[in-house]
Amino acid sequence: MENKISIYIIESYNMTRTLYNRNLSDEFEIKGEFKEETACFKAFESSPSDIILMDLKFPYQNSFNFIKKVKSKHPDTKIIILSTVEDEEIMYTALTFGASGYLLKDINFDILKNTIKQIHTGKLYFQTQEEVKVLV
């Protein structure tokens, strides 16, 4: 049996968390869904995942600090930000803190699934309204 890529989901809205879970659980192991970073980190510490999909919340510094904290404990875990904000400075800051991807929430689920698989192999992605760009 092939091991599935394991994912934690952090998303403010219950309906959106449910949509992510329903659309991703066929190909990935969803280890948990959380409304905020603190609860996710507690679960992550006892059972790390391959990927964390996370909503970028204002103030952004809290999200950036969460990324830094996760990466300091488990540098191999990949963090993908899903956001409604298209801002290259925020994208750059997220990548600087250790995020492996920054995608806009209007992304198609098939593209999201493919991007998760590519990021898991070590690639970095960020998305603008026009396209998903590969950095590495």
C-alpha positions as a Markdown table, in Angstrom:
| # | Residue | x | y | z |
|---|---|---|---|---|
| 1 | Met | 0.0 | 0.0 | 0.0 |
| 2 | Glu | 1.3 | 3.4 | -1.0 |
| 3 | Asn | 1.7 | 6.0 | 1.7 |
| 4 | Lys | -0.5 | 9.1 | 1.1 |
| 5 | Ile | 0.9 | 12.6 | 1.7 |
| 6 | Ser | -0.3 | 13.7 | 5.1 |
| 7 | Ile | -1.9 | 17.1 | 5.5 |
| 8 | Tyr | -3.2 | 19.4 | 8.3 |
| 9 | Ile | -5.6 | 22.1 | 7.3 |
| 10 | Ile | -5.8 | 25.5 | 9.0 |
| 11 | Glu | -8.8 | 27.5 | 7.7 |
| 12 | Ser | -11.0 | 30.1 | 9.5 |
| 13 | Tyr | -14.2 | 29.1 | 7.9 |
| 14 | Asn | -15.8 | 25.7 | 8.7 |
| 15 | Met | -17.4 | 25.4 | 5.2 |
| 16 | Thr | -14.1 | 26.0 | 3.5 |
| 17 | Arg | -12.3 | 23.4 | 5.7 |
| 18 | Thr | -15.0 | 20.9 | 4.8 |
| 19 | Leu | -14.6 | 21.6 | 1.1 |
| 20 | Tyr | -10.8 | 21.1 | 1.4 |
| 21 | Asn | -11.3 | 17.9 | 3.3 |
| 22 | Arg | -13.9 | 16.5 | 0.9 |
| 23 | Asn | -11.9 | 17.4 | -2.2 |
| 24 | Leu | -8.5 | 16.3 | -1.0 |
| 25 | Ser | -9.2 | 13.2 | 1.1 |
| 26 | Asp | -9.4 | 10.9 | -1.9 |
| 27 | Glu | -5.7 | 11.4 | -2.7 |
| 28 | Phe | -4.2 | 12.6 | 0.6 |
| 29 | Glu | -4.4 | 11.7 | 4.3 |
| 30 | Ile | -6.1 | 14.6 | 6.1 |
| 31 | Lys | -4.7 | 14.4 | 9.6 |
| 32 | Gly | -6.9 | 17.2 | 11.0 |
| 33 | Glu | -8.7 | 20.4 | 10.4 |
| 34 | Phe | -8.2 | 23.5 | 12.6 |
| 35 | Lys | -9.6 | 27.0 | 12.8 |
| 36 | Glu | -6.4 | 28.5 | 14.0 |
| 37 | Glu | -2.6 | 27.8 | 14.3 |
| 38 | Thr | -2.3 | 27.1 | 18.0 |
| 39 | Ala | -4.5 | 24.1 | 18.0 |
| 40 | Cys | -2.9 | 22.8 | 14.8 |
| 41 | Phe | 0.6 | 23.1 | 16.3 |
| 42 | Lys | -0.4 | 21.0 | 19.4 |
| 43 | Ala | -1.5 | 18.2 | 17.1 |
| 44 | Phe | 1.5 | 18.7 | 14.8 |
| 45 | Glu | 4.0 | 18.4 | 17.7 |
| 46 | Ser | 2.7 | 14.9 | 18.6 |
| 47 | Ser | 2.1 | 13.8 | 15.0 |
| 48 | Pro | 3.8 | 15.8 | 12.3 |
| 49 | Ser | 2.5 | 15.9 | 8.8 |
| 50 | Asp | 4.1 | 16.2 | 5.4 |
| 51 | Ile | 2.1 | 19.3 | 4.4 |
| 52 | Ile | 0.2 | 22.1 | 6.2 |
| 53 | Leu | -2.3 | 24.0 | 4.1 |
| 54 | Met | -3.0 | 27.2 | 5.9 |
| 55 | Asp | -5.2 | 30.2 | 5.6 |
| 56 | Leu | -3.2 | 33.5 | 5.7 |
| 57 | Lys | -4.9 | 35.6 | 8.5 |
| 58 | Phe | -4.5 | 39.2 | 9.4 |
| 59 | Pro | -2.3 | 40.1 | 11.3 |
| 60 | Tyr | 0.0 | 38.3 | 8.9 |
| 61 | Gln | 2.9 | 38.2 | 11.4 |
| 62 | Asn | 1.0 | 35.5 | 13.4 |
| 63 | Ser | 0.9 | 33.3 | 10.4 |
| 64 | Phe | 4.6 | 34.0 | 9.6 |
| 65 | Asn | 5.6 | 33.1 | 13.1 |
| 66 | Phe | 3.7 | 29.9 | 12.9 |
| 67 | Ile | 5.5 | 29.0 | 9.7 |
| 68 | Lys | 8.9 | 29.7 | 11.4 |
| 69 | Lys | 7.9 | 27.6 | 14.5 |
| 70 | Val | 6.9 | 24.6 | 12.4 |
| 71 | Lys | 10.0 | 24.8 | 10.2 |
| 72 | Ser | 12.3 | 25.0 | 13.2 |
| 73 | Lys | 10.8 | 21.8 | 14.7 |
| 74 | His | 10.3 | 19.9 | 11.4 |
| 75 | Pro | 12.2 | 21.5 | 8.5 |
| 76 | Asp | 11.0 | 18.9 | 6.0 |
| 77 | Thr | 7.3 | 19.8 | 6.5 |
| 78 | Lys | 6.0 | 21.9 | 3.6 |
| 79 | Ile | 3.7 | 24.8 | 4.3 |
| 80 | Ile | 1.3 | 26.0 | 1.6 |
| 81 | Ile | -0.5 | 29.2 | 2.2 |
| 82 | Leu | -4.0 | 29.6 | 0.7 |
| 83 | Ser | -5.1 | 33.2 | 0.6 |
| 84 | Thr | -7.4 | 35.7 | -1.0 |
| 85 | Val | -4.6 | 38.3 | -0.9 |
| 86 | Glu | -2.4 | 38.7 | -4.0 |
| 87 | Asp | 0.5 | 40.7 | -2.8 |
| 88 | Glu | 4.1 | 40.0 | -3.9 |
| 89 | Glu | 5.6 | 41.4 | -0.7 |
| 90 | Ile | 3.4 | 39.1 | 1.4 |
| 91 | Met | 4.3 | 36.2 | -0.8 |
| 92 | Tyr | 8.0 | 36.9 | -0.6 |
| 93 | Thr | 7.8 | 37.3 | 3.2 |
| 94 | Ala | 5.9 | 33.9 | 3.5 |
| 95 | Leu | 8.6 | 32.2 | 1.4 |
| 96 | Thr | 11.3 | 33.9 | 3.5 |
| 97 | Phe | 9.8 | 32.4 | 6.6 |
| 98 | Gly | 9.8 | 29.0 | 5.1 |
| 99 | Ala | 6.5 | 28.5 | 3.2 |
| 100 | Ser | 6.8 | 26.3 | 0.1 |
| 101 | Gly | 3.8 | 27.7 | -1.7 |
| 102 | Tyr | 1.4 | 30.6 | -1.8 |
| 103 | Leu | -1.8 | 30.0 | -3.7 |
| 104 | Leu | -4.9 | 32.0 | -4.2 |
| 105 | Lys | -8.1 | 30.5 | -2.9 |
| 106 | Asp | -9.8 | 30.6 | -6.2 |
| 107 | Ile | -7.5 | 27.8 | -7.5 |
| 108 | Asn | -9.0 | 24.8 | -9.1 |
| 109 | Phe | -8.9 | 21.7 | -6.9 |
| 110 | Asp | -7.1 | 19.6 | -9.6 |
| 111 | Ile | -4.4 | 22.3 | -9.8 |
| 112 | Leu | -4.2 | 22.4 | -6.0 |
| 113 | Lys | -3.8 | 18.6 | -5.8 |
| 114 | Asn | -1.0 | 18.7 | -8.4 |
| 115 | Thr | 0.7 | 21.6 | -6.7 |
| 116 | Ile | 0.6 | 19.8 | -3.3 |
| 117 | Lys | 2.3 | 16.8 | -5.0 |
| 118 | Gln | 5.0 | 19.0 | -6.6 |
| 119 | Ile | 5.7 | 20.9 | -3.4 |
| 120 | His | 6.0 | 17.6 | -1.6 |
| 121 | Thr | 8.9 | 16.7 | -3.9 |
| 122 | Gly | 10.7 | 20.0 | -3.1 |
| 123 | Lys | 9.4 | 22.5 | -5.6 |
| 124 | Leu | 8.3 | 26.0 | -4.5 |
| 125 | Tyr | 5.2 | 27.6 | -6.0 |
| 126 | Phe | 3.4 | 31.0 | -5.9 |
| 127 | Gln | 0.4 | 32.1 | -7.7 |
| 128 | Thr | -0.7 | 35.4 | -9.2 |
| 129 | Gln | -4.0 | 36.0 | -10.9 |
| 130 | Glu | -2.4 | 35.1 | -14.2 |
| 131 | Glu | -0.6 | 31.9 | -13.4 |
| 132 | Val | 1.0 | 29.5 | -10.9 |
| 133 | Lys | 4.8 | 30.0 | -11.0 |
| 134 | Val | 7.4 | 27.5 | -10.2 |
| 135 | Leu | 10.4 | 29.0 | -8.3 |
| 136 | Val | 12.6 | 25.9 | -8.0 |
